[in-house]
Amino acid sequence: MDRRHFAVDVRLGGTGAAGGTIRSPLLRRGLAERVRDPLDGRRNVLKATGEGARLHRRPVTRTARMNRVFLAPLDQDERETLLGLIARVTDAAEDLRR
């Protein structure tokens, strides 16, 4: 699952313990359900339920609002540069954890 998003269509490729650590609570809480992958019918993917999608929207909306407030002093190019740099640092840190 993309570590930054619990998207409406959550695709979990991992089958090990780490994947189970992510999947199990989502399934147990009714935030996701198993469905056949429309691109590869041999595997299952998780799809957000209505409640899971609703729950995801709240922090996404808040984050967008906070970004507008905090990044207001920057012009669009500066915002894109800053967010791109933050994404690179975050990706590098994630790679170190693997």
N, C-alpha and C positions, 0 to 999 in steps of 0.2 A: 504494500500500500504506500502510496506517496506519503512521506512522513509529514508533509505540511497540510494535507487535506484529507478529510473524510468526505469524499465526493459522493454524489448521488449514485454513481456506479463505481463501487470500490473493488478494485482488482487486486487480489492477494495471490502472489505467485509463490510465496514461501510455504513450504509444507512442514518445516521443522518446528521446534519448540517456540521459537520467536514468533512465527506466524500464528501459532496457537494462542500465544499470549495476547496477541492483538485480536484475533477472531473470536475467541470464546466469550469474552465479556460483551462484545457487540451483539453476538447471537443471543446470549443469555438475557440481556436487557431489552431485547426486541428492537434494537437499533439497526440491525442488518439481518438479511436472510440469504440463504444459499440458493443460487439459481444456476442453471446451465449457462456456460459461456456461449454467447451467440456466435462468436468467431471460431470456437473450438468446442464442440458439443461433448468432448471427452472429459472436460474439466469443469469444476464448479467455480463460481466467483461469488463474492458477496455483493449484495445490492442493498443500499440504504433503504430502510422502511420509511414510511411517511414521517414517523417520529424521529428517526435518525437524521433525515434530511432537515427537519425543522430544528432539531437540536444543533445541527451543524451551522445553520444560517445565523443563529444568534452571535457566536463569536466572530464569524466572518463579517457580519454587519458592524459589530463593535470595532473590529480591527480596521475596517475601511474608514470608519468615522474618526478613529484615533489617528490614523495615518494622515487624513486631511488636516486635522488640527496640528499635529506635530510637524508635518512637512510643509505647512502653509508658507513659511518664509522662503522656501525653495521654488524655483521655476520648474516647469515640467521636465526639462532635460536634467536638471540637478536631482530631481526626485528619482528619475529612472536610473541615473548613475548610482546614487546612494543605494537604492533597492537592489540593483544588480551586484554591487560590491558586497552587500550583506548576504545575498544569496550565494555568492562564491565562497565567502568565509564559512557560511553554514554548511554548504556542500563539502568543503574541505574538512571541516570538523567531523562531519558524518562519515567521511571516508576513513578518517583516522580511527574511528570506533570499530570499523569492520576488521 
